[in-house]
Amino acid sequence: MRSTQIQVQDHPSGVVGPEHFRQVEVDLPDPGPGQVLVRNTWTSVDPGLRLRLRRHAPAGYFTAFPLGQPMDGILTVGEVVASRAEGFAEGDTVWHSFGWRSHAIVDATADAMNGVGTLRVLDTRDTPPQWYLGPLGAMGLTAYSGLAVANALDGGERVWVSAAAGAVGALATQIAVQLGHRVIASAGTAAKVAWLREVGVEAAVDYRTEPIGEALARVAPDGIDVYFDNVGGDHLEAALDAMRMFGRVAMCGSVSDYESTPSGPSNLFLVTAKHLTLSGFRGSLHFDLLEEMQAKVGGWLREGKIHYQESVYDGLDQAPAALADMLAGLTVGKTLVRL
Ligand SMILES: NC(=O)c1ccc[n+]([C@@H]2O[C@H](COP(=O)([O-])OP(=O)(O)OC[C@H]3O[C@@H](n4cnc5c(N)ncnc54)[C@H](OP(=O)(O)O)[C@@H]3O)[C@@H](O)[C@H]2O)c1
């Protein structure tokens, strides 16, 4: 059995591009006892991959990708082609963590990515399989658990979500709306802002046409209670300025500095002055919330209360370009590669 896979050829020092990767064919063995062979059909493209393309990934995070090796730890959906593992049969749709390749041998009992990447049969009777890489998978879990760690599942407050038309942001925004918050959303194009205005937010702003701090002061002059931070840098600084007393920040990511030198907020004393809580979190470490999230978000999706967008790239060879486009802000919703 031959499998096509993407490998890292070179660590990017600035903006990532297809030149940092290569596509190779490798031999796959037959599945052994307890293993399944999966033909991958959808694979995920995430900003966190850029952190793992550094020589050393941030401490505590998923590990850096070694050069010239398969890229393990990327969420993926596929179909079981052959199984020697109990509970998995030919034809099952599954998720696992061996993405950016056409086929994978997966050990059915091996825990992967804190659970979100452990081999699992998916119910696709009423659900498109790729939703399990988006709203019903790690993206939904990240959005939902971020609001949970910020103690914001009860509604009734003003919440700002940045990168709000992206995979996590679009879900955090709409979940917050469904929970009864007044939501401010920010994104980087007029089209994204227009889309956000249609999903029930109080205001949507374009950080590329107006300094984000000024935009926040204009649309939320009374301040914000909760900030769901996907961006870091100047956005986090603006949030600290805009925060009300006892505000909370869910620190989901800082995509503005994944490809450049980070610049921290210059106003950190406001955390003390306003008695703020800044909570870093990893969606994958809140696996216990998966079923609760799937029930709520799945219901809102089917009722048409949450809208899901995706940017689909066809063919494994397009995965590096998809990553570069996503980091440049050229994609909307969840960025995926269809194999
Ligand atoms: N904590 C966790 O467990 C966890 C899990 C998944 C993802 N994350 C984090 O969540 C964030 C969003 O991830 P995602 O998968 O949903 O990606 P995404 O939002 O679909 O794509 C990234 C987006 O970031 C925006 N962006 C890029 N550079 C920016 C800059 N300098 N300033 C402001 N915005 C910028 C772009 O949108 P614009 O057009 O709006 O600029 C881009 O589309 C990332 O920080 C990621 O690392 C965290």
Ligand as a Chemical Component Dictionary entry (heavy atoms), coordinates in Angstrom:
data_LIG
# 
_chem_comp.id                   LIG 
_chem_comp.type                 NON-POLYMER 
_chem_comp.pdbx_formal_charge   0 
_chem_comp.three_letter_code    LIG 
# 
loop_
_chem_comp_atom.comp_id 
_chem_comp_atom.atom_id 
_chem_comp_atom.alt_atom_id 
_chem_comp_atom.type_symbol 
_chem_comp_atom.charge 
_chem_comp_atom.model_Cartn_x 
_chem_comp_atom.model_Cartn_y 
_chem_comp_atom.model_Cartn_z 
_chem_comp_atom.pdbx_ordinal 
LIG N1  N1  N 0  -6.385 27.283 22.593 1  
LIG C1  C1  C 0  -6.736 26.328 21.747 2  
LIG O1  O1  O 0  -7.009 25.193 22.111 3  
LIG C2  C2  C 0  -6.834 26.652 20.284 4  
LIG C3  C3  C 0  -7.339 25.718 19.373 5  
LIG C4  C4  C 0  -7.476 26.096 18.030 6  
LIG C5  C5  C 0  -7.083 27.360 17.644 7  
LIG N2  N2  N 1  -6.568 28.214 18.565 8  
LIG C6  C6  C 0  -6.181 29.576 18.209 9  
LIG O2  O2  O 0  -7.363 30.256 17.824 10 
LIG C7  C7  C 0  -7.012 31.268 16.898 11 
LIG C8  C8  C 0  -7.870 31.109 15.652 12 
LIG O3  O3  O 0  -7.598 29.845 15.063 13 
LIG P1  P1  P 0  -8.494 29.314 13.858 14 
LIG O4  O4  O 0  -8.165 27.913 13.630 15 
LIG O5  O5  O -1 -9.892 29.696 14.118 16 
LIG O6  O6  O 0  -7.918 30.171 12.636 17 
LIG P2  P2  P 0  -8.713 31.186 11.715 18 
LIG O7  O7  O 0  -9.281 32.269 12.575 19 
LIG O8  O8  O 0  -9.637 30.451 10.825 20 
LIG O9  O9  O 0  -7.531 31.784 10.818 21 
LIG C9  C9  C 0  -6.627 32.704 11.370 22 
LIG C10 C10 C 0  -7.151 34.147 11.184 23 
LIG O10 O10 O 0  -6.405 35.021 11.987 24 
LIG C11 C11 C 0  -6.539 36.324 11.460 25 
LIG N3  N3  N 0  -5.247 37.010 11.558 26 
LIG C12 C12 C 0  -4.061 36.652 11.002 27 
LIG N4  N4  N 0  -3.117 37.557 11.309 28 
LIG C13 C13 C 0  -3.726 38.511 12.064 29 
LIG C14 C14 C 0  -3.274 39.722 12.688 30 
LIG N5  N5  N 0  -2.001 40.136 12.588 31 
LIG N6  N6  N 0  -4.173 40.453 13.380 32 
LIG C15 C15 C 0  -5.455 40.049 13.487 33 
LIG N7  N7  N 0  -5.933 38.924 12.922 34 
LIG C16 C16 C 0  -5.081 38.161 12.222 35 
LIG C17 C17 C 0  -6.961 36.192 9.991  36 
LIG O11 O11 O 0  -8.294 36.680 9.835  37 
LIG P3  P3  P 0  -8.591 38.238 9.568  38 
LIG O12 O12 O 0  -8.976 38.366 8.128  39 
LIG O13 O13 O 0  -9.703 38.552 10.490 40 
LIG O14 O14 O 0  -7.334 38.995 9.853  41 
LIG C18 C18 C 0  -6.957 34.684 9.784  42 
LIG O15 O15 O 0  -7.966 34.267 8.909  43 
LIG C19 C19 C 0  -5.523 31.150 16.646 44 
LIG O16 O16 O 0  -4.845 32.032 17.519 45 
LIG C20 C20 C 0  -5.239 29.719 17.047 46 
LIG O17 O17 O 0  -3.896 29.491 17.391 47 
LIG C21 C21 C 0  -6.432 27.881 19.861 48 
# 
loop_
_chem_comp_bond.comp_id 
_chem_comp_bond.atom_id_1 
_chem_comp_bond.atom_id_2 
_chem_comp_bond.value_order 
_chem_comp_bond.pdbx_ordinal 
LIG N1  C1  SING 1  
LIG C1  O1  DOUB 2  
LIG C1  C2  SING 3  
LIG C2  C3  SING 4  
LIG C2  C21 DOUB 5  
LIG C3  C4  DOUB 6  
LIG C4  C5  SING 7  
LIG C5  N2  DOUB 8  
LIG N2  C6  SING 9  
LIG N2  C21 SING 10 
LIG C6  O2  SING 11 
LIG C6  C20 SING 12 
LIG O2  C7  SING 13 
LIG C7  C8  SING 14 
LIG C7  C19 SING 15 
LIG C8  O3  SING 16 
LIG O3  P1  SING 17 
LIG P1  O4  DOUB 18 
LIG P1  O5  SING 19 
LIG P1  O6  SING 20 
LIG O6  P2  SING 21 
LIG P2  O7  DOUB 22 
LIG P2  O8  SING 23 
LIG P2  O9  SING 24 
LIG O9  C9  SING 25 
LIG C9  C10 SING 26 
LIG C10 O10 SING 27 
LIG C10 C18 SING 28 
LIG O10 C11 SING 29 
LIG C11 N3  SING 30 
LIG C11 C17 SING 31 
LIG N3  C12 SING 32 
LIG N3  C16 SING 33 
LIG C12 N4  DOUB 34 
LIG N4  C13 SING 35 
LIG C13 C14 SING 36 
LIG C13 C16 DOUB 37 
LIG C14 N5  SING 38 
LIG C14 N6  DOUB 39 
LIG N6  C15 SING 40 
LIG C15 N7  DOUB 41 
LIG N7  C16 SING 42 
LIG C17 O11 SING 43 
LIG C17 C18 SING 44 
LIG O11 P3  SING 45 
LIG P3  O12 DOUB 46 
LIG P3  O13 SING 47 
LIG P3  O14 SING 48 
LIG C18 O15 SING 49 
LIG C19 O16 SING 50 
LIG C19 C20 SING 51 
LIG C20 O17 SING 52 
# 
